[in-house]
Amino acid sequence: MESKKTVAIAIMSVFFIAMGVGTITPAIQDIAEAFPHLSFSTILLVFTLPSLFIIPSSILAGVAAGSKIKYRTLLIWGTLLFSLAGVVPIFMSNFTTILVARALFGIGLGIIAALGNALVLAFYEGQERANMLGLGGVMMNIGGIVLQLLGGFFSSIRWNLAFLPHLIGLITLIMVTFMLPEPEKREEIIAKKVTLPWSVYLIAIIFGVITMLNYPTGANMSTIIITGNLGDAASAGIVLSLFTVGGMVAGAVFGKLYQKIALFSIPVGFAVMAAGAGLVYYANSLSILALGNAFIGMGFGWLMPVFMMMVGIVTSPEAYATASGILMAFMNLGGFLSTYYIAMLLRVNSAIRFPIFVEMVALLIGTLIYLILSGSIHRSLLRDEPTA
C-alpha cells in the first residue's frame, strides 16, 4: 500500500508539468524569425494551438477518470503524449507538421491538467484539500520556471531546441506508473449520475476570460524584449519565469490565507494581476518587466486554487473530475482564443503592449464589479453547494 507521502509526491509530479504549454514562450520571436513568411498571429499558434486540444481532452478525461478508465491509465497516456509529441518538433522544419505535434501535445497536457486537480479533490478534504491545492500551485509554478528557463536557454542555441525540455514529462510518467494508487471507488458515488450546477460553468467562463486577458503577456514578452533591445530569448525565459515565481509564492501562502479571506481573495487576485500588468505595460527595463510578470503570476497563481476551491464547494464528490475538466477546458479555451483576441486588439492599436494595457483595465473593472456583487455571488454559491 502506497504511503500518504508517496501518493502526495506522485500527485505533485503531475502538477510539476501542468504548465508545460509555456515552455516555448521564450522562443516565440526566434520561431517567428525562422519562419519569416508567416504572420505573427500564425506563429502564435505554436503556443496557443495546444490549448484548443486541451479543451476536449480535459473534459473527456474528467468524465472518464475513475469510472470508465483508471486515473493512472489516463495519466500514463497523457504523460507519454506530453513528452514524445512535445519533443518531436526538434526534428521538424515544416510549420504544419510542428502544429500537428503541438496538437497531440495539447491532448496529453489536457489529460494532465484535468487530473492533477481531480486527484487532490478525490484524495483530500477540507483544509487539507486547500493546502494540497496550494502546494500543487507551488509545484506547478516550479515546473513552469524550470521548463521556461530551459526553453529559453536551449532556444538561444537554436530555436527548435526549445522543445527539448518536454522530456521531463518522462519523470512524471515513472512516478505515476509506480507510485500513484487509484482513488477508492465508493459504490454510492458510482451509482449517482454526474450533474453539474450552473455555477461551475460560470466559474469556468470567468476563469477562461482571465486566462485570455493574461495570455498576451506571455505570448508577446519575447517580442517586447528582443525588439526593444532589452535582451535575447534567454532573457525572455528569465523574465517569463518570474511569472511562475510569483505563482509559486501565491501557492505557498494560499492554504493559510484562504482560511482568513476565503472567496474575497478573488478581488485581491484581480488587483495584484492588474498591478503587474501596469508594470509590464510601462516598463522600460528587464527588471521592471520581471517585477510586473512576478505580480501577474502571483495574482494568477492565487486565483487558480481559489477557483478550484469554488468548484469543490458547489460540486458533489462524483462530479469532481468532470468539474475539474470543465474548469481546465475553459481556461485553455481562453488561451486558444487569445490568438484572435490579440490580433483583434492589434488592429485597433498596433502597439505590441496594447493588449497588456487592456488586461490591466479589465482586471481593475473586474475587481470593482466583484466587490459590488460579492454578497449575491456568495449566496448563489451557497445555494449550489451540494448537501450531504
N, C-alpha and C positions, 0 to 999 in steps of 0.2 A: 504493500500500500504506500503510495507516494506521501511524503510528509507535507505538512502545510507550507513549509518554506520552499520545498521543491516545486510545488504547484504554483506558488507566487512567482518564483523565478521563471518558470515556463511561460506564465501569462505575461510577465514583464518583457520577455524576449519578443513576444508578438507586438507589444506596444513599441518596442525599440525600432522596428522597421516600418511602423504605420505611417510615418511622414516621408516615406521614400519617394513620393511624387516630386518632392523639391530637390532631389539630388542633383539634377542637371541645371537648376536655375542659374548657377554662376556661369554656365556655358552658353546661355541664350544668345548673347551677342556674338560669341565665337562661331556658333552654329549658323547664325544669320550671315556672317562673313564667308562661311564655307559654301553657302547656297545663295549667292548674290542675286540670282534670277527670281527668287521667291519673295513675296511681300512679307513684311514683318508679322502681320496677322497670321499668315500661313505658317511661318516659323514658330509662332507661339503654340501651334497645335502640338508640337513635340512635348510641350509642358502640360497643356490643358486637355488633349485628347484622352489620356488615361482616365481623367475624371468622368468623361462620358461613359466609359465602360465600367467604371467603378459603380455607377448607379444601378444597373440591373444585377450585377454580381453581388453587391452588398445586400440588395433586397432579397434575392433568391437565397443567398447564404443565410440570412437572418430567418427566413421562412423554413428552410430545410434543416438548419442546425438542431441536432438533438432529437428531432422527430423522424425525419426521413433519412438523414445522413449524419454520421457522428461528427461532432465538433473537430476531433482530431483528424479525421479523414479529409474534411474540407480544408483544414489549415495546412495539411501536407501538400495538397494540390495548390493552395494559394501561395505558399512559400516557394514551391517549385516554379510557378509561373513568374513570381516576383523576381527570382534570381536569374533564371535562364532567359526569359523574354526581356528582362531588364538589362542584361549584359550584352545580348547578341547584336545590338546596333554598332558595337565596336567594329564588327566585321562587314558593315554595310556602308555603301556610298550613295545608294538611291534613297531619296527622301520618302517616297511612297512606302517602300519596304520598312523603313525605320518607323513610320507611323503604324504599320501593321504590328510590328513588335511592341510598340508603345500601347496599342490596344490590348494585346494579350497581357502585357504587364499590368494594365489597369484592371483587368478581370481578376488577376491574382491579388492585387492590392485591395480591391473591393471586398474580397473574402476576409482578408486580414483586418481591414478597418472595421467591419461589422462585428467580427467575432471577438476581438480584444475586449471591447466594452461589454459584450454579451456574456463573456466568461466571468467578468467581475460581477455583473448583475446576478449571474447564476450561482456563484460560489460564496458571495458575501452579502451581508445585510446591514442596514443601519449605518452607524458611524464608521464601522469597518469598511463598508462599501465606499463611503465618501473618501476615506483615507486611501483605499486602493485605487480609486479613480484619480485622486490627486497624484499618487505615486506613478500611476500609468501615464499621466501627463508629463511627469518628470522624465520618465524613461523614453517617451515618445519624442520629447524635445532633445534629450541627449542623443538619441539616434539621429534626429534631424541635423544636429550640429555635426556629428561625425560624418554623415553622408554628404552634407553640403560642403564641408571643408575638403573632404576627399574629392568631391566632384569638381570644386574649384581648382584644387591642386593639379589633378590629372588633366583638366581642360587647358591649363596653362602650358602643358606639354604638347597635347594635341586634342582638338575639340572632341573627337569621338571617344577618347579615354574617360570622359566624364561619366560614361555609363558603367564603368568597371566596378564602382563601389556597391552595386546591387548584389554582388556575390555574397555580401554579408548576410543576405537572407538565408543562406545555407546553414548558418549557425542556428538561426531560429528553427529551421527545418529539423535539425538534430534534436533540439530541446523539446519541440512539440512531439516528436516521434517517441522519445524515450522518457520524458518527464511529466507529460500532461495527462492526467486521468480524464475520463469522460464525466461531465456533470451528472449527478444522480438523477435518474428519471423517476418522478413520482406519478403514480397511476392517476391520481385525481387531476394532475396537470395535463397529462397526455390526453385524458378523456375530454378536456374542455376545448371548445372551438376558440381559436385565436381571434380576438376582436380588439381593435384599437380605437380609443376615444379620439374625437376630432382635435383635441388639444395636442396630440402627438404630431399631427400634420402641421398645425400652426407653429409649434416649437421648431419643427424641422424646416419649414419655409423661412422663418426668421433667421435661423442659423445659416441657411443657404444664401440668403441675401447678404448677411455679414461676410460670408466667405467670398462672394462675388465682389463685394466692395474692397476686400483686402487683397485679392489676387494681383492687381496691378502693381502693388509694391514689390512682390517677389519677381513677377514677370519682367518688370522694367528696370530692376535695380542694376543689373549688369550694364544695360544701355546707358543709364544715368551716370554710372561710374566711368565707363570706358569713353563714351562720347564727351563727357565733361572733363576728361583728362585727370581724373581723380585716382585712377588705378587700373588694374587689369582684372582678368577672370578670378585670379586667386584673391584679390582684394574684395571682389564681389562676394566670393564664398565666405570670407571672414565677416563682412557686413551682414550678409544674409543669415549667418549662423547666430548672430545676436538676436534675431527673432526667436530662435529656439532656446537661447539662453534665457530670454525673458519668459518664455513659456515654461521653462524648467523651474524658474523661481516661483511662478504662479502655482504650478503644480505642487511644489514643495510646501507651500503655506495653505493650500486650498482646504485640506481636511479640517484644520483648526479654525480658520477664519469663516468657513461656511457655517459652522455652528453658531457663530455670532450674528452674521448678517443674512444668512440663508439666501432667499431669492432676490433680495435687494442688492446682491452682488452683481446683478445684470447691469444696472446703470454705472456701477463702478468700472466694470469691464469695458463698457462702451466709452466712458470718459477717458480711460487710460489709452485705449486704442486711438481715440481722436487726438489726444495729445501727441502720441507717437507719429501719427500721420502728419500733424502740423510740423513737427521737427523735420521729418523727411522732406516735406514739400519745400521748406525754406532753407534746408541745409546747403552749405557751400563747402563742406569738408567731409572726409571719410568718418571722422569721429562723431560728428552730429548725425550723419546718416546712420551710423551704428547705434547711437543712443536712441534715435527715433525708432529704428527697427526693433530694438530691445523692448521699448514701451509697447509697440504694436503686438509683439509676441507675448508680452506679459498679459495684455488685455485679452488676446485671443486664447491664450493658454488658460486663462482664468474662466473664460466663458464656456469652453468646451465641456469641462466636467459639470459646470452649473446646468447646462442644457441637458446633459446626460442624467443628472440627478432629477431634473424636472420630468424627464421621460420615465424614470424609475418610479416617481411619485404617482403618476397617473396611469401606469401600466401594470396589469396583473402579471404574476410570475411566468405564466405560459406564453406571454407575448413579449418578454424581454428581448429575445434575439431578433424578433421581427421589428420591434420598435427601434432597436439599435441600428438595424439595417436601413430603416426608413430615414433616420437622422443622418447617417453617413451618406445615403443616396442623395439627399437634398443638399448636403454640404458639397458634394462633388458635382452636382448639377450646377450649383453656383460657380464652382471652379471652371467647369467647361464653358458656361455661358459668359464667363469673364472675357474670353477671346473676342466675342462680338460686342460685349459691353465696352471693352477698351477701344475697339475700332469705332464704335458709335461716338464715344466721347472725343476721340481724336479728330473726328470730322467736325465737331463743334469747336474744339481748340486743339491745335496740333502739338502743343507743348507736352513733352513726354511725362511731366509731373502733374498734368491737369487731373487725371483720374485719382491721384492721391489727395488733391485738394477736395474733390467731390467726396471721397471717403471720409475725410475729416468733418466736413459739413454734415453729411448724412448721419454720422455717428453722434454728433452733438445733438442733432434733432431727435435721434432715437433715444438718447439719454433723457431729454426733456419729456418726450411722449411717455416713456416708461414711468417716470416719476409721477406724472399726472394721472396715469391709468393704473398704477400699481395695485391699488385696492381691488379693482374689478378683475385684474389679471389673477391675483391670488385667490379670489373667491371662485373664479372659473376653474382653476386647477384643483381646488379642494372638492368641487362638485364632481370632477372627473376621477378623483382618487378612488381606486378600487377598494371595495370593502372586503374584509377577511372572510 
